[in-house]
């Protein structure tokens, strides 16, 4: 790495950390949505590793949800494993992971911009604006959106290198970056990447010296390597997907949180997107921000209004396409219905991520030529036009505030006063505050001295992003509680896997409302087998599990332990008919060839002693004077196996979603073991391929240029 580039990498990291000061200094904890959404799964992975349980075949406690197949938990992500191995997941490591993604995004964008032959100073500004823009500011709660945004520049850089110079080493690098992207990113963004790379391949390959067939051959090899590197992830996900509640494409009512057209103004006044104004059409706050910096906005306008290069046309066209998809409407509905995979995207505002990415790349050429003095651009005209637009917005805000007799700032600067101001902030207040920042910055950019000096231009860019992130942070990045307060709540959760008691689930300890709001269902953290209520957040439920809750069965079965001997066994055809007295009943679905079954087993000479209870292994010592049915309240999935005295016995799904096994007379050791052999084998192949690939890239004897 050239010394000058290393200096820029260091400055980028420093600036990103300073800009995200609430996170980097741990003043406030991340938003509750971030902690209650993706945090529980990562926390559970770390807990499993610390307790020497390899979680790739570990079902999610209480819900029986296979961790290795959960594409929202980032189980296969190296970032998750690194944080799990070194200290585990807590409120502090969540902040560190967020900062890591922001810094990686800056480094990746800087490297990509240089690879596109853009000026090093332009690359610096583009990288800073990307990592501190609307995606990382608005979507702080979506961990696997941020990881995808951080890795996208690296993937695209390796992709372009392979197109421009198709050879084995570039192919291996591309495969590794794509693999990292797939195991970290949300499936929505994997779908986006698939279409981006497929479409751009036929466009960009025409401008390369290599033949199309040769390039296709190396891309085919890359696909093979990616399959060898992600086999466990892909197989587990595809195998489990049909069982999940989200396995069917959403209907028009379930598709939401698009990018409102009014949010285009976020490119000038990003703070306006945090209000609850009707112009944003009830979309979530995290789905509205598309800010790229006031400096980039000027060069974006210059790019759109001037003659464009071949690559700029491609990148702007790609960005336009994804922006149109993010708006929703007839075009988006058409793609949802007729283009494979697009129909699974529920939060269509996610399409603005690749749109912003490609706009920044296109602007990089214009900014680069300007800083090199090769392309004269009249910044003054654009800046004056933006000052006029901002002035009109400012006037609108002032008039409305005067008419409504609203106070601009909090009445009292106490915690309660600031909290009320944040919760009741209006569109006019946000526009007023943001405009008072943007107009001076635009005025500074009118100065020729600022335009010609990279240092002054980068300082304006830094101040602009610092203020934009600082204003938005209390609404989309950090909450109103300190890190210390939130961590204190998390410390109330027991460590490891406490040995459970065979008592009715309703007697399991509950938690306070603050914990539930911050971290989600208490049962995930207390590790008490069985649950009192349906999970409000991730993970997604099995279809059978949701049916169990929706039918109201949980209100009955919370009055029995997580495992019990069935007093009565009944069969059902379509739905279970039950009463409040059926806490110890086992309902088994009747097969077409099976006669109606009604078994009564109320023998008092039956006892259960729990030997071991772990998320992937249950062991019981059971005595029974007659044949009986044992019920275990863990979701049934194909990789569960049951054994009586070491001899395998059949598992029958019961009560819609749980497991039951037959017991014979006498004393027995009964075990339930979760061990998917094929995913484990594929995981070993993935690891072996990864080691070989890395060793090849690090081979010091490879002198090829």
C-alpha positions in Angstrom: 0.0 0.0 0.0 1.5 3.4 -0.9 2.4 5.6 2.1 0.0 8.4 1.0 -2.9 5.9 0.7 -2.2 4.6 4.2 -2.4 8.2 5.5 -5.8 8.6 3.9 -7.0 5.3 5.4 -6.0 6.5 8.8 -7.7 9.9 8.4 -10.9 8.3 7.2 -11.0 6.1 10.2 -10.4 9.1 12.6 -13.1 11.2 10.9 -15.7 8.5 10.9 -15.2 7.8 14.6 -15.5 11.6 15.4 -18.6 12.0 13.2 -20.3 9.1 15.0 -19.3 10.6 18.4 -22.4 9.4 20.3 -21.6 5.8 19.3 -17.8 6.0 19.4 -17.7 7.5 22.9 -20.6 5.2 24.1 -22.6 8.1 25.5 -25.9 6.6 24.6 -27.0 3.1 23.8 -28.1 2.1 20.3 -31.8 2.4 19.5 -34.1 -0.2 21.0 -35.0 -1.5 17.6 -31.4 -2.4 17.0 -31.0 -4.2 20.3 -34.4 -6.0 20.1 -34.1 -6.9 16.4 -30.8 -8.6 15.4 -29.1 -8.5 18.8 -30.8 -11.5 20.5 -29.6 -14.0 17.9 -26.0 -12.7 18.1 -26.1 -12.7 21.9 -27.3 -16.3 21.9 -24.5 -17.3 19.5 -21.9 -15.8 21.8 -23.5 -17.4 24.9 -23.3 -20.8 23.1 -19.7 -20.4 22.1 -18.7 -19.4 25.7 -20.4 -22.5 27.0 -18.6 -24.7 24.5 -21.7 -25.4 22.4 -20.9 -25.2 18.7 -24.0 -23.3 17.6 -24.1 -24.2 13.9 -26.4 -27.0 14.7 -27.9 -25.3 17.7 -31.6 -24.5 17.6 -32.8 -21.2 19.0 -33.8 -21.8 22.6 -37.6 -21.8 23.3 -38.5 -21.6 19.7 -36.5 -24.5 18.3 -35.2 -22.3 15.6 -32.1 -23.7 13.8 -29.4 -21.1 14.2 -27.4 -22.3 11.3 -30.3 -21.7 9.0 -31.4 -18.3 10.2 -30.4 -15.9 7.5 -31.1 -12.9 9.7 -28.9 -13.9 12.6 -25.6 -13.6 10.7 -24.5 -16.9 12.2 -22.1 -17.7 9.3 -20.6 -14.1 9.5 -17.0 -14.0 10.6 -17.7 -10.7 12.3 -20.3 -12.4 14.5 -17.8 -15.2 15.4 -14.9 -12.7 16.1 -17.1 -10.7 18.5 -18.4 -13.9 20.1 -15.0 -15.4 20.7 -13.5 -12.2 22.1 -15.7 -11.0 24.9 -19.1 -12.0 23.6 -21.9 -9.6 22.6 -23.1 -6.8 24.9 -24.2 -3.3 24.5 -20.6 -2.1 24.0 -19.7 -4.6 21.3 -22.8 -3.6 19.4 -21.5 -0.1 19.1 -18.1 -1.4 18.1 -19.6 -3.5 15.4 -21.5 -0.5 14.0 -18.4 1.6 14.0 -16.5 -1.2 12.3 -19.0 -1.3 9.4 -18.8 2.5 9.0 -15.0 2.4 8.8 -14.9 -0.6 6.4 -17.4 1.2 4.2 -15.1 4.3 4.0 -12.0 2.1 3.3 -13.8 0.1 0.7 -15.2 3.1 -1.1 -11.8 4.8 -1.1 -10.2 1.7 -2.6 -12.9 1.4 -5.2 -12.7 5.0 -6.2 -8.9 4.7 -6.7 -9.4 1.6 -8.8 -11.8 3.5 -11.1 -8.8 5.9 -11.7 -10.4 8.7 -9.7 -8.3 11.4 -8.0 -7.1 10.4 -4.5 -8.7 13.5 -3.0 -12.0 12.8 -4.7 -11.8 9.2 -3.5 -11.4 10.5 0.1 -14.5 12.8 -0.1 -16.6 10.1 -1.8 -15.6 7.5 0.9 -16.3 9.9 3.8 -19.8 10.8 2.4 -20.7 7.2 1.7 -19.8 5.9 5.2 -21.5 8.9 7.0 -24.4 9.3 4.7 -28.1 8.5 4.9 -27.7 4.7 4.8 -25.5 4.4 7.9 -27.3 7.2 9.7 -30.8 6.1 8.9 -30.4 2.3 9.1 -28.3 1.9 12.2 -30.8 -0.5 13.6 -30.4 -2.9 10.6 -27.2 -4.7 11.3 -27.2 -6.8 8.2 -28.0 -3.8 6.0 -25.0 -2.0 7.3 -22.7 -5.0 6.9 -23.8 -5.3 3.2 -23.3 -1.6 2.7 -19.8 -1.9 4.1 -18.8 -4.8 1.9 -20.5 -3.7 -1.3 -17.5 -1.5 -2.4 -15.1 -4.4 -1.9 -17.3 -6.8 -3.8 -17.8 -4.4 -6.7 -14.1 -3.6 -6.9 -13.2 -7.3 -7.1 -16.0 -7.7 -9.7 -14.6 -5.0 -11.9 -11.1 -6.4 -11.5 -12.3 -9.8 -12.7 -14.1 -8.2 -15.7 -11.1 -6.1 -16.7 -8.5 -8.8 -16.1 -10.1 -12.3 -15.9 -7.6 -14.6 -14.2 -7.6 -17.1 -11.4 -6.3 -14.8 -8.6 -8.9 -12.1 -9.3 -11.6 -14.9 -9.4 -10.5 -16.1 -6.0 -10.6 -12.6 -4.5 -14.1 -12.0 -6.0 -15.3 -15.3 -4.6 -14.1 -14.5 -1.1 -15.7 -11.0 -1.1 -19.0 -12.3 -2.5 -19.0 -15.1 0.1 -18.4 -12.6 2.9 -21.2 -10.4 1.5 -23.7 -13.3 1.3 -23.1 -14.6 4.9 -23.3 -11.0 6.3 -26.0 -9.3 4.2 -29.7 -9.4 4.5 -31.3 -11.6 1.7 -32.9 -8.5 0.2 -29.4 -7.1 -0.6 -28.2 -10.5 -1.9 -31.0 -10.3 -4.4 -30.0 -6.8 -5.4 -26.4 -7.9 -5.9 -27.4 -10.8 -8.1 -29.3 -8.5 -10.5 -26.6 -5.8 -10.4 -23.8 -8.2 -11.3 -25.8 -10.1 -13.9 -27.0 -7.0 -15.8 -23.7 -5.0 -15.6 -21.7 -8.0 -16.8 -23.0 -7.8 -20.3 -22.6 -4.0 -20.4 -19.1 -3.6 -18.9 -17.6 -6.7 -20.5 -17.9 -5.0 -23.9 -15.4 -2.4 -22.9 -12.7 -4.8 -21.8 -9.9 -6.3 -23.9 -10.6 -9.9 -22.8 -13.1 -12.0 -24.8 -16.6 -12.4 -23.3 -16.3 -16.2 -23.3 -13.1 -16.0 -21.3 -14.6 -13.7 -18.8 -17.7 -15.9 -18.5 -15.5 -18.9 -17.9 -13.8 -17.2 -14.9 -17.1 -15.9 -13.6 -18.4 -19.5 -13.8 -15.4 -20.6 -11.8 -16.1 -17.9 -9.3 -19.7 -19.2 -8.9 -18.3 -22.7 -8.2 -16.0 -21.3 -5.5 -18.8 -19.3 -3.9 -20.8 -22.5 -3.7 -17.9 -24.3 -2.1 -17.5 -21.5 0.4 -21.2 -21.0 1.2 -22.6 -24.6 0.9 -23.6 -24.9 4.5 -25.3 -21.5 4.6 -27.1 -21.9 1.3 -28.3 -25.5 2.0 -29.4 -24.8 5.6 -31.3 -21.6 4.5 -33.0 -23.2 1.5 -33.9 -26.3 3.5 -35.5 -24.4 6.3 -37.1 -21.6 4.3 -40.3 -23.4 3.4 -41.1 -24.0 7.1 -40.9 -20.3 8.0 -43.8 -17.8 8.3 -42.0 -15.6 5.7 -41.5 -18.3 3.1 -44.3 -17.0 0.9 -43.9 -13.7 -1.1 -45.7 -10.8 0.7 -48.9 -9.5 -0.7 -49.4 -5.8 -1.6 -50.5 -5.0 1.9 -47.4 -6.5 3.5 -45.0 -4.6 1.2 -44.2 -1.3 2.8 -41.7 1.2 4.0 -40.9 2.5 0.5 -38.7 5.5 -0.1 -41.2 8.4 -0.2 -40.7 10.9 -3.1 -40.7 13.7 -0.5 -37.6 12.1 0.9 -35.6 13.4 -2.1 -35.3 16.6 0.0 -33.2 14.5 2.4 -30.3 15.1 -0.1 -30.4 18.7 1.0 -32.1 18.8 4.4 -31.7 15.3 5.9 -32.9 16.3 9.4 -36.4 16.8 7.9 -36.9 13.0 7.6 -37.1 12.4 11.4 -40.5 14.2 11.7 -43.8 12.5 11.5 -45.1 14.7 8.7 -47.8 13.2 6.4 -45.6 13.8 3.3 -43.5 10.8 4.4 -46.6 8.6 4.1 -46.2 6.8 7.5 -42.9 5.1 6.5 -40.4 4.3 9.2 -37.8 6.9 10.0 -35.0 4.6 9.0 -36.3 4.3 5.4 -36.2 8.0 4.4 -32.6 9.3 4.5 -30.6 9.5 1.3 -28.1 12.2 2.3 -24.7 12.1 0.6 -23.4 15.5 1.8 -23.8 19.0 0.5 -20.5 18.8 -1.4 -21.6 15.6 -3.2 -25.0 17.2 -3.9 -23.4 20.0 -5.8 -21.3 17.6 -7.9 -24.3 15.3 -8.4 -26.2 18.2 -10.0 -23.1 19.0 -12.0 -22.9 15.4 -13.2 -26.5 15.3 -14.2 -26.4 18.6 -16.1 -23.1 18.1 -18.0 -21.8 15.7 -20.5 -21.2 12.2 -19.1 -18.8 9.5 -19.8 -19.8 5.9 -20.7 -19.3 4.6 -17.2 -21.1 7.6 -15.7 -24.1 6.9 -17.9 -24.1 3.2 -16.8 -23.8 4.1 -13.1 -26.5 6.8 -13.2 -28.8 4.6 -15.1 -28.4 1.8 -12.6 -28.9 4.3 -9.7 -32.1 5.6 -11.4 -33.5 2.1 -11.8 -33.0 1.3 -8.1 -34.4 4.6 -7.0 -37.6 4.0 -9.0 -37.9 0.6 -7.4 -37.5 2.1 -4.0 -40.4 4.6 -4.6 -43.0 1.8 -4.9 -45.9 2.1 -7.2 -46.9 0.4 -10.4 -43.3 -0.3 -11.7 -42.3 -1.8 -8.4 -45.5 -3.9 -8.3 -44.7 -5.2 -11.8 -41.2 -6.3 -10.8 -42.6 -7.9 -7.6 -45.0 -10.0 -9.7 -42.9 -10.9 -12.7 -39.2 -10.8 -11.8 -37.9 -13.8 -9.8 -36.9 -13.1 -6.1 -37.9 -9.4 -6.2 -41.3 -10.3 -4.8 -39.7 -11.4 -1.5 -38.5 -7.9 -0.7 -40.8 -6.4 1.9 -38.9 -3.2 2.8 -38.5 -1.7 -0.7 -36.6 1.3 0.6 -33.6 -1.0 0.7 -33.3 -0.4 -3.0 -32.0 3.1 -2.3 -28.8 1.6 -1.0 -27.4 0.5 -4.4 -28.9 3.7 -5.9 -26.8 5.9 -3.5 -23.8 3.7 -4.1 -23.8 4.1 -7.8 -24.6 7.8 -7.7 -21.5 8.4 -5.5 -19.3 6.5 -8.0 -20.7 8.5 -10.9 -20.1 11.8 -8.9 -16.6 10.7 -8.2 -15.5 11.2 -11.8 -16.8 14.7 -11.9 -15.3 15.6 -8.5 -12.0 14.0 -9.6 -11.8 16.0 -12.8 -12.6 19.2 -11.0 -9.9 18.7 -8.3 -7.4 17.9 -11.0 -8.4 21.0 -12.9 -9.4 19.1 -16.0 -13.1 19.9 -16.1 -14.2 23.5 -15.2 -17.5 23.4 -13.2 -19.4 26.5 -12.2 -19.9 25.6 -8.6 -21.2 29.1 -7.8 -24.3 28.8 -9.9 -25.2 25.4 -8.3 -24.5 26.7 -4.8 -26.5 29.8 -5.3 -29.4 27.8 -6.6 -29.3 25.5 -3.6 -29.1 28.5 -1.2 -32.3 29.8 -2.9 -34.1 26.5 -2.5 -32.9 26.2 1.2 -34.0 29.8 1.8 -37.5 29.0 0.5 -37.7 26.0 2.8 -36.5 28.2 5.7 -39.1 30.8 4.9 -41.8 28.1 4.8 -40.7 26.8 8.2 -40.6 30.2 9.9 -44.0 31.2 8.7 -45.6 28.0 9.9 -43.8 28.1 13.3 -45.1 31.7 13.8 -48.6 30.8 12.8 -48.6 27.8 15.1 -46.9 29.6 18.0 -44.3 26.7 18.4 -41.1 27.0 20.3 -38.1 26.0 18.2 -35.9 24.6 21.0 -36.8 22.6 24.1 -38.5 24.6 26.8 -36.1 23.1 29.4 -32.8 21.4 28.7 -33.5 18.6 31.1 -33.7 15.0 30.0 -37.4 15.1 30.2 -37.6 18.3 28.2 -35.3 17.1 25.5 -37.2 13.8 25.4 -40.5 15.6 24.8 -38.9 17.8 22.2 -37.6 14.8 20.3 -40.9 12.9 20.4 -43.0 15.9 19.3 -40.6 17.5 16.7 -42.3 18.9 13.6 -41.3 19.1 10.0 -41.0 22.9 10.3 -38.5 22.7 13.2 -36.3 20.2 11.4 -36.2 22.2 8.2 -35.4 25.4 10.2 -32.5 23.8 12.1 -31.0 22.1 9.1 -31.4 25.2 6.9 -29.5 27.3 9.4 -26.6 24.9 8.9 -26.8 24.3 5.2 -26.9 28.0 4.1 -23.6 29.0 5.8 -21.9 25.8 4.4 -23.1 26.6 0.9 -21.9 30.2 1.3 -18.4 28.9 2.3 -18.4 26.7 -0.9 -18.9 29.9 -3.0 -15.4 31.0 -2.1 -12.8 30.2 -4.8 -10.2 29.5 -2.1 -12.4 26.7 -0.6 -13.1 25.2 -4.0 -9.5 25.0 -5.0 -8.2 23.6 -1.7 -8.8 19.9 -0.9 -8.2 20.5 2.8 -10.8 23.3 3.0 -13.2 21.3 0.9 -12.8 18.2 3.1 -13.2 20.3 6.2 -16.5 21.6 4.9 -17.5 18.0 4.1 -16.5 16.8 7.5 -18.4 19.6 9.4 -21.5 19.0 7.2 -21.6 15.3 7.9 -20.8 15.8 11.6 -23.8 18.1 12.0 -26.1 15.9 9.9 -25.2 12.8 11.9 -25.4 14.7 15.2 -29.0 15.9 14.4 -30.2 12.5 13.2 -28.5 10.4 15.8 -31.1 10.7 18.6 -33.8 9.6 16.2 -32.2 6.8 14.2 -28.9 5.8 15.8 -28.9 6.1 19.6 -31.6 6.0 22.2 -32.3 8.2 25.3 -30.6 5.8 27.8 -27.0 5.7 28.5 -24.9 2.6 27.7 -24.4 2.0 31.3 -28.1 1.9 32.0 -28.9 -0.5 29.2 -26.0 -2.8 30.0 -27.2 -2.9 33.6 -30.5 -4.3 32.3 -28.7 -6.9 30.2 -26.7 -8.0 33.2 -29.9 -9.2 34.9 -30.0 -12.0 32.4 -28.4 -15.2 33.7 -25.2 -16.4 32.0 -24.9 -19.8 30.4 -27.8 -22.3 30.5 -29.3 -22.7 34.0 -30.5 -26.1 34.9 -34.3 -25.9 34.5 -36.9 -27.2 36.9 -39.8 -29.4 35.8 -42.5 -27.0 36.8 -45.3 -25.3 34.9 -43.9 -22.8 32.4 -46.2 -20.0 33.8 -44.0 -20.1 37.0 -40.9 -19.2 35.0 -39.6 -15.8 36.2 -40.8 -12.8 34.1 -39.0 -9.5 33.6 -39.8 -5.8 33.7 -41.2 -3.8 30.8 -37.9 -1.9 30.2 -36.1 -5.1 29.4 -38.7 -6.3 27.0 -38.7 -3.0 25.2 -35.0 -2.9 24.9 -34.0 -6.5 24.2 -37.1 -8.3 23.2 -38.6 -11.4 24.7 -37.1 -12.2 28.2 -37.3 -16.0 27.5 -34.5 -15.7 25.0 -32.2 -14.4 27.7 -33.3 -16.3 30.8 -32.8 -19.6 28.9 -35.9 -21.1 30.6 -37.2 -23.7 28.2 -40.7 -23.0 27.0 -42.1 -19.5 26.6 -45.0 -17.6 28.2 -45.8 -15.5 25.2 -45.2 -15.2 21.5 -41.9 -13.5 20.5 -42.4 -9.9 19.4 -39.3 -9.7 17.3 -36.8 -12.0 15.6 -36.3 -14.8 15.0 -39.1 -15.6 12.5 -41.3 -18.3 13.7 -42.1 -21.7 12.1 -45.5 -21.8 10.5 -46.5 -24.5 12.9 -45.3 -22.4 15.9 -47.3 -19.4 14.7 -50.3 -21.7 14.3 -49.8 -22.9 17.9 -49.8 -19.3 19.2 -52.6 -18.0 17.0 -54.9 -20.9 18.1 -54.4 -19.9 21.7 -52.8 -23.3 22.7 -50.0 -21.5 24.6 -52.6 -20.2 27.1 -53.3 -23.8 28.0 -49.8 -25.4 27.8 -48.1 -22.8 30.0 -49.7 -24.7 32.8 -47.5 -27.8 32.2 -43.7 -28.1 32.3 -41.5 -28.0 29.1 -41.6 -31.8 29.1 -44.4 -34.0 30.5 -46.0 -37.5 30.3 -49.3 -37.1 28.3 -52.3 -38.0 30.4 -54.5 -38.2 27.3 -53.6 -38.6 23.6 -56.0 -37.3 21.1 -55.9 -37.0 17.3 -57.1 -34.2 15.1 -57.6 -33.8 11.3 -57.5 -30.1 10.5 -57.5 -28.1 13.8 -57.2 -28.9 17.5 -60.2 -28.5 19.7 -59.1 -28.0 23.2 -60.3 -26.7 26.6 -58.4 -25.0 29.5 -58.1 -28.4 31.2 -55.9 -29.9 28.4 -52.5 -28.8 29.7 -51.2 -32.4 29.8 -52.9 -33.6 26.6 -50.9 -34.6 23.5 -52.7 -33.7 20.2 -51.3 -35.7 17.3 -52.5 -35.1 13.7 -54.4 -38.0 12.3 -53.0 -39.6 9.1 -55.3 -40.7 6.3 -54.6 -44.3 7.1 -54.8 -43.9 10.9 -57.9 -44.6 12.8 -59.2 -42.1 15.4 -57.1 -42.5 18.5 -57.9 -41.7 22.1 -55.5 -42.9 24.8 -55.8 -42.3 28.5 -52.6 -42.6 30.6 -53.2 -41.2 34.1 -50.9 -43.6 35.9 -49.4 -42.0 39.0 -46.5 -44.5 38.8 -44.7 -42.3 36.2 -41.7 -40.1 37.0 -39.4 -37.9 35.0 -35.9 -36.9 36.2 -34.0 -34.3 34.1 -30.4 -35.3 33.6 -29.2 -32.6 31.1 -30.9 -29.8 29.2 -29.1 -27.9 26.5 -30.4 -26.2 23.4 -29.3 -29.2 21.3 -29.5 -32.1 23.8 -32.1 -33.2 26.3 -31.6 -36.2 28.5 -34.2 -37.7 30.9 -34.4 -40.7 33.3 -38.0 -42.0 33.1 -39.8 -44.6 35.1 -43.3 -45.8 33.9 -45.4 -48.8 34.8 -47.1 -48.7 31.4 -46.7 -47.5 27.9 -46.9 -43.7 27.6 -46.2 -40.7 25.5 -43.5 -38.1 26.4 -44.0 -34.6 25.1 -41.1 -32.1 24.7 -41.9 -28.5 24.1 -39.3 -27.9 21.5 -40.2 -27.2 17.8 -40.0 -30.3 15.7 -37.5 -30.2 12.8 -36.1 -33.0 10.7 -32.7 -33.1 12.4 -34.0 -34.0 15.8 -33.4 -37.6 16.8 -34.8 -39.4 19.9 -33.3 -42.4 21.6 -34.5 -44.7 24.3 -31.6 -46.5 26.0 -29.5 -45.8 23.0 -32.0 -47.2 20.5 -33.5 -44.7 18.1 -37.3 -44.2 18.4 -39.7 -42.2 16.2 -40.6 -38.6 16.9 -44.1 -37.6 16.2 -45.0 -33.9 15.9 -47.7 -32.9 18.4 -49.7 -29.9 19.5 -49.1 -28.4 16.1 -45.4 -27.8 16.6 -43.8 -29.8 19.4 -42.3 -33.3 19.7 -43.6 -36.5 21.2 -42.1 -40.0 21.6 -43.5 -43.4 22.7 -42.3 -44.8 26.0 -42.3 -48.5 27.0 -42.8 -49.9 30.5 -39.8 -49.8 32.9 -36.8 -47.5 33.6 -35.3 -45.8 30.6 -32.9 -43.1 29.5 -34.5 -41.0 26.9 -32.5 -38.5 24.8 -33.3 -35.8 22.2 -30.3 -34.8 20.1 -30.2 -32.2 17.4 -27.4 -32.9 14.9 -27.7 -32.1 11.2 -24.9 -34.1 9.6 -25.1 -32.6 6.1 -25.0 -29.0 7.1 -22.0 -29.8 9.4 -20.2 -31.6 6.5 -20.9 -28.7 4.2 -19.6 -26.3 6.9 -16.3 -28.3 7.1 -16.0 -28.1 3.3 -16.6 -24.4 3.4 -13.9 -24.0 6.0 -11.4 -26.1 4.1 -12.1 -24.2 0.9 -11.7 -20.9 2.7 -8.3 -21.9 4.1 -7.1 -23.0 0.7 -8.3 -19.8 -0.9 -6.6 -17.5 1.7 -3.4 -19.5 1.5 -3.4 -19.1 -2.3 -3.8 -15.4 -2.1 -1.1 -15.1 0.5 1.3 -17.3 -1.4 4.6 -15.3 -1.5 5.8 -17.2 -4.5 3.1 -15.9 -6.8 4.9 -13.1 -8.7 2.4 -12.6 -11.4 1.3 -9.0 -12.0 
